[in-house]
Amino acid sequence: MLPARSRMTDAADFRSAMRQGSRSGRATVVVYVVQTGDAESMAGFAVSKAVGGAVMRNRVKRRLRAIMAALLPTLPHGTAVVIRALPRSAEVDFARLRADVTDAVDTARRKAALA
């Protein structure tokens, strides 16, 4: 499970990551990655009503938190990741969602390193 200290909750943090971060998209998610310089790496999730009803949105968020709980320790300290779920994320299985998130995070990190 993703610890509470690693969850992004402040709207300003979301805005900052989405405006300044490197973006990478897949069929199920759009990922924004930015180096914040903080001691902790953090992840935030944006799942809109376009994804589905409350039950489906919560299922998608639980899956994304589980994926990031495994992925966050592999990222450098001070990395902020925002994952915006697209409607297709409710239709795919966990393995496909994990592959899309992992691939998008890796691509965004490479873009950030080049910038």
N, C-alpha and C positions, 0 to 999 in steps of 0.2 A: 504494500500500500504506500501511496505517496504521503510523506509526512506533512503535517500542516505548515511547517516552516518553509517548505519547498513549494507551496501553492501561492500563486500570484492572486491577490484579491483586490488590490487598489486599481481603480479605473485609470489613474495616471500612468501606472506601470504598463497596463495594456496598451494605452495610446502610444506611449514612448516606444515600446517594442514593435508595434505595428507600423509606426511611422519611420523609425530609424533602423529597424532590423532588416536583414536580408530575407527575402521571401522565396519560397519554393512551394509549388502546388502539385497536387496529384488529383485523381478522380474523386477521392474521398475527403481530402483535407488540404488546407493551405497552412503552411508553417512559417512563422516569423522567428528568426534567431538574432539575438543581439548580445554583445558583451557589455555587462553593466558595471563590472568592477566590484560588485558586492562579494561578500565572502561565500554566500550560499548561491547555488544555482536554483532557478525557480521555473515553474511551468504554470501556464494559465490556459484555460479552455473557454472557447466561445462556441456555444451550440445554440443556434437560433430555432425558432418555431418552424422554420422551413424543413428542418430535419424530421420533425414529427411531433406527436403529442408529448406530454410530460414523461410518460413511462419510457418512450423511445429516446428522448433527449437524455434522461438520466442513465439509461443503459449505455449510450454512446459515451457519456462523460465517465462512467465507471471504467469502460474499456480503455479510454484514453489515459486515465489516471494510472491504470495498471501498466500500460505500455511505457509511460513516462517514468514510473517508479523503477523500472528496469533500465531505462535509457539514461536518466539524469545522472547517475553516478559515473557514467563513462564520459560525460561532457566536462570541459574545463570549468573550474570554479568561476562563479560570476556570470554564467550564461543564463540568459532569460529566453524562454521558449514560449510562444503563444501558438496554440493550435486552434484553427477555426474549422469546425466540422462542416462539411458540405452535405446536402441531402442524401447523397449516395452512401455516406458513412453508415446510415441506418440499415442499409440493404446487404452489406458485405459481411463476411465472417471475420472472426477475430484475427486469424492469420493474415488475411489480406489487409486489414486495417493496420496491423502492426508493421507489415512490410511497407505500406505506403508512408506511414509516419516515420519509420526509420530512414527510408530512402529520402524523404523530403527534408528531414533534419540534417542528414549528411550533405545533401546538395546545398542547403542554405548555409551550413557552416563553411563549405568550400567557397561559396560566393562571398561570405563575410571576410574570409581570409584574403581574398583577392582585392577586396575594396580598401 
